[in-house]
């Protein structure tokens, strides 16, 4: 199923998209990857959604990526005797380990690790940042605070601690169980929440054991500070603007988003921009103009993928939300300004033969009448390097590994075609020409570029570039064995 855009669309599944027909409609409307949110739904429900996605994949004969998003540790206050209280600006308020119901002066915060990390002057945010507290004094079992921004506080509201790196692993016991479950199920990407340090990613990778690619969600200030190191050990990144906008001043988020996207592209690793992209479409069939601009800006910045959360999981108009993203993407990518920005932001450290091959492929494609770049890839690396170049022509990734095709569903401009294992280069060229013609990328009169590695089926061996005709009679007449 050919898309007429390069940026990919990730759609979250939930109560509004919980049957085969809806999942198929979402894929046909433009969803390339489906997100399974492990914060909601039992393992049985997740298993059913996974099975339906794979059935759609089989019925449409099109690789579909599945991303399982782990919940991460959730920090919450305890309960109140009156269920809620109103905190006034300037008032004193204590957080402690006492499990007794709270009142207007105190409440339990059942996370001793937070108290271990706090210092006087630190900020605590409650209920998505609506309530802001500043720590005046603290110990191993309490924090006395001043209310900076007051408001209504109620049972089990979430707590954010932006100023300190908490001595918490990114994986809770629930996350560990969920990780093993989804890896056995057969997902393609594993999104890791609450990342603060490199060790968080390394732990998840060890537990996954190569069964899924690791995607780090950047949602904490500590992750922004350590981003270069986190990116180095991650397979991809999600700019999770929800929590990031709570823990940092909101005006900081746009430049961070732009900076992280560029770094991911330079590293040839896919990056998703997420959270509240078409929030109004949860209840409305039409987005706001500001939301459309937000989606467009992420595309102009060169993101690999844009994501729908509640819009497709719980909203009233899931198909319309995907269709809107698809329409915006096609319109933006047809704009000459988009191409100017993408070309101007190209930056890569080219140090390998494969780097040189894909750079040459882009240059040749853009200076001659080439219709597509067909790259043979086993690990997916060649396709990722080609996507980093952001060529003006389609990228057709040819692979014999279904898992590689599914993971590449998240990468900019990459369309995947399954092929058998190859032994001869001529057969690779023939297969590429057939895929280009069948997919509507080229006709018999056209030419394509073919990149591959000899010997075949060895990851990381890309070392050959061929300008090839799409007419098979010409291939057999001119190509070496």
RAMO-V305855 format. One record per backbone hydrogen bond with DSSP energy under -0.5 kcal/mol. CO is the residue of the C=O (numbers start at 1). NH is the residue of the N-H. Records with the same first field share a line. If there is no record, write none. Layout:
CO = NH ; NH
This chain:
6 = 413
8 = 306
9 = 32 ; 33
10 = 308
11 = 35
13 = 37
14 = 17
15 = 18
19 = 23
20 = 24
21 = 25
22 = 26
23 = 27
24 = 28
25 = 29
26 = 30 ; 31
27 = 30
32 = 65
33 = 11
34 = 67
35 = 13 ; 37
36 = 38 ; 69
37 = 40
42 = 46
43 = 47
44 = 48
45 = 49
46 = 50
47 = 51
48 = 52
49 = 53
50 = 54
51 = 55
52 = 56
53 = 57
54 = 58
55 = 59
56 = 60
57 = 61 ; 62
65 = 34
66 = 68 ; 188 ; 189
67 = 36 ; 69
68 = 70 ; 191
69 = 38
73 = 75
74 = 76
75 = 159
78 = 156
79 = 102
80 = 83
82 = 84
83 = 155
85 = 87 ; 153
87 = 151
88 = 91
91 = 147
93 = 145
94 = 107
95 = 143
96 = 109
102 = 81
105 = 94
106 = 103
107 = 96
108 = 78
109 = 111
111 = 114 ; 115
112 = 116
113 = 117
114 = 117 ; 118
119 = 122
122 = 135
123 = 163
124 = 133
125 = 160
126 = 131
127 = 130
131 = 126
132 = 148 ; 149
133 = 124
134 = 146
135 = 121
137 = 144
141 = 97
142 = 139
143 = 95 ; 145
144 = 136 ; 137
145 = 93
146 = 134 ; 148
147 = 90
148 = 150
149 = 132
151 = 87
153 = 85
154 = 157
157 = 77
158 = 127
160 = 125
161 = 164
164 = 166
166 = 168
170 = 172
172 = 176
173 = 177
174 = 178
175 = 179
176 = 180
177 = 181
178 = 182
179 = 183
180 = 184
181 = 185
182 = 186 ; 187
188 = 213
189 = 68 ; 191
190 = 215
191 = 70 ; 193
192 = 217
197 = 200 ; 201
198 = 201 ; 202
199 = 203
200 = 204
201 = 205
202 = 206
203 = 207
204 = 208
205 = 209 ; 210
208 = 211
213 = 190 ; 215
214 = 216 ; 235 ; 236
215 = 192
216 = 218 ; 238
217 = 195 ; 219
218 = 240
220 = 223 ; 224
221 = 225
222 = 226
224 = 227
226 = 230
227 = 231
228 = 232
229 = 233
230 = 233
231 = 234
235 = 270
236 = 216
237 = 272
238 = 218 ; 240
239 = 241 ; 274
240 = 244
241 = 245
242 = 246
243 = 246 ; 247
244 = 248
249 = 252 ; 253
250 = 253 ; 254
251 = 255
252 = 256
253 = 257
254 = 258
255 = 259
256 = 260
257 = 261
258 = 262
259 = 263
260 = 264
261 = 265
262 = 266
263 = 267
264 = 269
265 = 268
270 = 237
271 = 304 ; 305
272 = 239 ; 274
273 = 307
274 = 241
276 = 279
278 = 281
279 = 282
280 = 283 ; 284
281 = 317
282 = 316
288 = 292
289 = 293
290 = 294
291 = 295
292 = 296
293 = 297
294 = 298
295 = 299
296 = 300
297 = 301
298 = 303
299 = 302
304 = 8
305 = 273
306 = 10
308 = 12
309 = 312 ; 313
310 = 314 ; 315
313 = 16 ; 17
317 = 321
318 = 322
319 = 323
320 = 324
321 = 325
322 = 326
323 = 327
324 = 328
325 = 329
326 = 330
327 = 331
328 = 332
329 = 333
330 = 334
332 = 335
335 = 338 ; 339
336 = 340
337 = 341
338 = 342
339 = 343
340 = 344
341 = 345
343 = 346
348 = 350
349 = 351
352 = 356
353 = 357
354 = 358
355 = 359
356 = 360
357 = 361
358 = 362
359 = 363
360 = 364
361 = 365
362 = 366
363 = 367
364 = 367 ; 368
365 = 370
368 = 370
369 = 447
371 = 394
372 = 374 ; 449
373 = 375 ; 396
374 = 451
375 = 377 ; 398
380 = 384
381 = 385
382 = 386
383 = 387
384 = 388
385 = 389
386 = 389 ; 390 ; 391
387 = 390
394 = 373 ; 396
395 = 397 ; 415
396 = 375 ; 398
397 = 399 ; 417
398 = 377
399 = 419
400 = 402
401 = 405
402 = 406
403 = 407
404 = 408
406 = 409
407 = 410
408 = 411
411 = 414
413 = 395 ; 415
415 = 397
417 = 399
424 = 428
425 = 429
426 = 430
427 = 431
428 = 432
429 = 433
430 = 434
431 = 435
432 = 436
433 = 437
434 = 438
435 = 439
436 = 441 ; 442
437 = 440
443 = 446
444 = 471
446 = 470
447 = 371
448 = 468
449 = 374
450 = 466
451 = 376
452 = 463 ; 464
455 = 458
457 = 459
458 = 461
461 = 454
464 = 452
466 = 450 ; 468
468 = 448
470 = 472
471 = 474 ; 475
472 = 476
473 = 477
474 = 478
475 = 479
